[in-house]
């Protein structure tokens, strides 16, 4: 990693199956229930993917390409703001790795190749913990946390 990029690793343990966690990430209707967005693609390597707002506006929030897809164990995608798609320096990479450990699934989300100090790096440092907490809660209880619209309280 150079001093011009940064990376984040998020790990959570979910009482579920790899297939259910995979579906929660890749099925747009499922993702909207805890993320507020639907991830839309056929999830084949080389295919485009879009994160589409779940508010009915169909606005693409984030886009990219499926780089690797090994259901239900590993998914690697490029990640970019649609307004910056022409600038290769704005692309980052997200890797989802799922591993069964006893009766839970360990989900690692590794977001790397981010421009250090960028709006995207700042956004995902707050966004991924919210998304993964919502995913875990939804899969374990059937209820999301409604964190995607909530603003953090000032200290």
C-alpha positions as CSV (number, residue, x, y, z in Angstrom):
1,X,0.0,0.0,0.0
2,X,1.4,3.4,-0.9
3,X,1.0,6.6,1.1
4,X,-1.5,7.8,-1.4
5,X,-4.0,4.9,-0.8
6,X,-5.7,3.5,2.2
7,X,-7.5,0.4,3.1
8,X,-10.1,-0.9,5.5
9,X,-10.9,-4.4,6.8
10,X,-14.2,-5.1,8.5
11,X,-15.0,-8.5,10.0
12,X,-18.2,-9.7,11.5
13,X,-19.6,-13.0,12.6
14,X,-23.1,-13.9,11.6
15,X,-25.3,-16.8,12.8
16,X,-26.3,-17.8,9.3
17,X,-25.2,-19.8,6.2
18,X,-22.8,-18.7,3.5
19,X,-25.6,-18.8,1.0
20,X,-27.9,-16.6,3.0
21,X,-25.0,-14.0,3.5
22,X,-24.2,-14.2,-0.2
23,X,-27.8,-13.6,-1.1
24,X,-28.0,-10.7,1.3
25,X,-25.2,-9.0,-0.5
26,X,-26.0,-9.9,-4.1
27,X,-29.9,-10.0,-4.2
28,X,-31.2,-6.4,-4.7
29,X,-34.5,-7.0,-2.9
30,X,-32.7,-8.5,0.1
31,X,-30.0,-5.8,0.3
32,X,-32.6,-3.0,0.3
33,X,-34.1,-4.4,3.5
34,X,-31.0,-3.7,5.6
35,X,-28.8,-1.5,3.3
36,X,-31.3,0.8,1.8
37,X,-29.8,0.1,-1.6
38,X,-30.0,-2.8,-4.1
39,X,-26.9,-4.3,-5.6
40,X,-27.8,-5.1,-9.2
41,X,-25.7,-7.5,-11.4
42,X,-25.6,-11.0,-12.8
43,X,-22.5,-11.4,-10.6
44,X,-20.4,-12.9,-13.4
45,X,-16.7,-11.8,-13.7
46,X,-16.5,-8.9,-16.2
47,X,-20.1,-7.8,-15.6
48,X,-21.1,-4.4,-14.4
49,X,-22.7,-4.0,-11.0
50,X,-24.7,-1.0,-9.7
51,X,-25.7,0.0,-6.2
52,X,-29.2,1.5,-6.8
53,X,-31.0,3.6,-4.2
54,X,-33.9,1.8,-2.7
55,X,-36.1,5.0,-2.5
56,X,-37.6,4.4,-5.9
57,X,-35.5,7.0,-7.6
58,X,-33.3,4.3,-9.3
59,X,-30.3,6.6,-8.8
60,X,-27.0,4.7,-9.1
61,X,-25.0,5.5,-5.9
62,X,-21.9,3.4,-6.7
63,X,-20.9,1.3,-9.7
64,X,-18.1,-1.0,-10.9
65,X,-17.2,-4.3,-12.4
66,X,-17.4,-7.8,-11.0
67,X,-13.7,-8.9,-10.8
68,X,-14.2,-12.3,-9.2
69,X,-17.2,-14.3,-8.2
70,X,-17.1,-17.6,-6.4
71,X,-20.6,-18.1,-4.8
72,X,-21.1,-18.3,-1.9
73,X,-17.5,-17.8,-0.7
74,X,-15.8,-14.9,-2.4
75,X,-16.8,-11.8,-4.4
76,X,-14.4,-9.1,-5.6
77,X,-15.7,-5.9,-7.2
78,X,-14.4,-2.6,-8.3
79,X,-16.1,0.4,-6.7
80,X,-16.4,4.0,-8.0
81,X,-18.7,7.0,-7.8
82,X,-20.6,7.0,-11.1
83,X,-19.6,10.7,-11.6
84,X,-16.0,9.7,-11.5
85,X,-16.1,6.5,-13.6
86,X,-13.8,8.0,-16.3
87,X,-11.0,8.5,-13.8
88,X,-9.2,5.2,-13.1
89,X,-7.5,6.8,-10.1
90,X,-10.9,7.0,-8.4
91,X,-11.6,3.2,-8.5
92,X,-11.2,1.1,-5.4
93,X,-11.7,-2.6,-4.8
94,X,-14.0,-4.5,-2.4
95,X,-13.5,-8.1,-1.5
96,X,-16.1,-10.1,0.4
97,X,-14.9,-13.4,1.9
98,X,-17.2,-15.8,3.7
99,X,-15.9,-18.6,5.9
100,X,-17.9,-21.1,8.0
101,X,-16.7,-21.3,11.6
102,X,-18.7,-23.7,13.6
103,X,-22.3,-22.5,13.3
104,X,-21.5,-19.0,12.2
105,X,-20.2,-17.3,9.1
106,X,-17.2,-15.0,9.3
107,X,-17.6,-12.2,6.8
108,X,-14.5,-10.2,5.9
109,X,-15.0,-7.1,3.8
110,X,-11.7,-5.7,2.6
111,X,-12.0,-2.3,0.9
112,X,-8.7,-1.2,-0.6
113,X,-7.0,0.9,-3.3
114,X,-8.8,3.9,-1.9
115,X,-7.4,7.4,-2.3
116,X,-6.2,8.4,1.1
117,X,-8.3,11.3,2.5
118,X,-10.9,11.1,-0.3
119,X,-14.6,11.5,0.1
120,X,-15.0,7.8,-0.7
121,X,-12.5,6.8,2.0
122,X,-14.3,9.0,4.6
123,X,-17.7,7.7,3.5
124,X,-16.9,4.0,3.6
125,X,-15.2,4.3,7.0
126,X,-18.6,5.2,8.4
127,X,-20.7,3.3,5.9
128,X,-19.3,-0.3,6.1
129,X,-19.8,-0.6,9.8
130,X,-23.4,0.5,9.4
131,X,-24.0,-1.9,6.5
132,X,-22.5,-4.9,8.2
133,X,-24.3,-4.2,11.4
134,X,-27.6,-4.0,9.5
135,X,-26.7,-7.2,7.6
136,X,-25.9,-9.1,10.8
137,X,-29.0,-7.9,12.6
138,X,-31.3,-8.6,9.6
139,X,-30.0,-12.2,9.1
140,X,-30.1,-13.0,12.7
141,X,-33.4,-11.4,13.8
142,X,-35.3,-10.5,10.6
143,X,-35.0,-6.8,11.4
144,X,-32.5,-4.3,10.1
145,X,-31.2,-1.5,12.2
146,X,-32.3,1.4,10.0
147,X,-28.8,2.9,10.3
148,X,-28.4,3.9,6.7
149,X,-30.5,7.1,7.1
150,X,-29.5,7.9,10.6
151,X,-26.9,10.6,11.3
152,X,-24.3,10.0,14.1
153,X,-25.0,12.1,17.2
154,X,-22.4,14.7,18.0
155,X,-20.4,14.1,21.1
